[in-house]
Amino acid sequence: MNAVTPTLRTLAARLHARVATRGRERGDLVGWILITVMTAGLIAVLWAFLGPELEQLLRQAIMRARGSMP
Protein backbone atom coordinates (compact mmCIF):
# COMPACT_ATOMS: atom_id res chain seq x y z
CA MET A 1 0.00 0.00 0.00
CA ASN A 2 2.88 2.37 0.74
CA ALA A 3 4.31 1.97 -2.77
CA VAL A 4 0.96 2.85 -4.31
CA THR A 5 0.49 6.07 -2.34
CA PRO A 6 3.27 8.10 -4.06
CA THR A 7 2.00 6.98 -7.46
CA LEU A 8 -1.53 8.06 -6.62
CA ARG A 9 -0.24 11.38 -5.32
CA THR A 10 1.70 11.94 -8.54
CA LEU A 11 -1.32 11.09 -10.66
CA ALA A 12 -3.53 13.37 -8.57
CA ALA A 13 -1.03 16.24 -8.92
CA ARG A 14 -0.88 15.77 -12.71
CA LEU A 15 -4.66 15.65 -12.97
CA HIS A 16 -4.95 18.80 -10.86
CA ALA A 17 -2.41 20.62 -13.04
CA ARG A 18 -4.22 19.47 -16.18
CA VAL A 19 -7.59 20.68 -14.89
CA ALA A 20 -6.10 23.97 -13.67
CA THR A 21 -4.67 24.74 -17.13
CA ARG A 22 -7.76 23.34 -18.88
CA GLY A 23 -5.57 20.97 -20.88
CA ARG A 24 -3.54 23.73 -22.52
CA GLU A 25 0.13 22.99 -22.31
CA ARG A 26 2.70 25.49 -23.39
CA GLY A 27 5.54 23.94 -25.31
CA ASP A 28 9.15 24.95 -25.22
CA LEU A 29 9.21 26.58 -28.65
CA VAL A 30 12.55 28.31 -28.14
CA GLY A 31 14.14 25.02 -27.13
CA TRP A 32 12.85 23.24 -30.22
CA ILE A 33 14.07 26.05 -32.47
CA LEU A 34 17.50 25.85 -30.85
CA ILE A 35 17.63 22.08 -31.32
CA THR A 36 16.59 22.41 -34.97
CA VAL A 37 19.17 25.11 -35.74
CA MET A 38 21.95 23.24 -33.96
CA THR A 39 21.11 20.01 -35.80
CA ALA A 40 21.10 21.80 -39.15
CA GLY A 41 24.46 23.40 -38.30
CA LEU A 42 25.96 20.07 -37.29
CA ILE A 43 24.78 18.44 -40.50
CA ALA A 44 26.18 21.31 -42.58
CA VAL A 45 29.59 21.07 -40.89
CA LEU A 46 29.74 17.29 -41.26
CA TRP A 47 28.64 17.51 -44.90
CA ALA A 48 31.35 20.09 -45.63
CA PHE A 49 34.07 17.79 -44.30
CA LEU A 50 32.69 14.38 -45.22
CA GLY A 51 30.66 15.15 -48.35
CA PRO A 52 33.08 13.72 -50.93
CA GLU A 53 33.72 10.57 -48.88
CA LEU A 54 30.00 10.01 -48.32
CA GLU A 55 29.30 10.51 -52.01
CA GLN A 56 31.97 7.95 -52.91
CA LEU A 57 30.57 5.44 -50.43
CA LEU A 58 27.08 5.90 -51.86
CA ARG A 59 28.31 5.45 -55.42
CA GLN A 60 30.17 2.25 -54.48
CA ALA A 61 27.11 0.88 -52.70
CA ILE A 62 24.92 1.55 -55.73
CA MET A 63 27.46 -0.04 -58.06
CA ARG A 64 27.65 -3.16 -55.85
CA ALA A 65 23.86 -3.37 -55.66
CA ARG A 66 23.67 -3.27 -59.46
CA GLY A 67 26.35 -5.94 -59.71
CA SER A 68 28.72 -3.74 -61.68
CA MET A 69 31.52 -3.95 -59.11
CA PRO A 70 33.06 -7.07 -57.54
Phi, psi and omega in degrees: 000325181293328180287333182282327184302312178298324179295317178295321177297318179297314179297319179295320179294319179294318179296318179298316179296321180294317179291321181296325180265002181058033176082358180273118177250138178264125181277168179266076185298318181297321179296317179293322177297317179298316179298316181297315181294319180294321178295316178298319178296317179297317178296319180297317180294314179297320180295323180297321182274323188252003183307306181298320179293319179295321178296318179296317178299319179295317179298318179296319180296319179293319179297317179294323179294325178282343180088014182276347185232139181291000000 
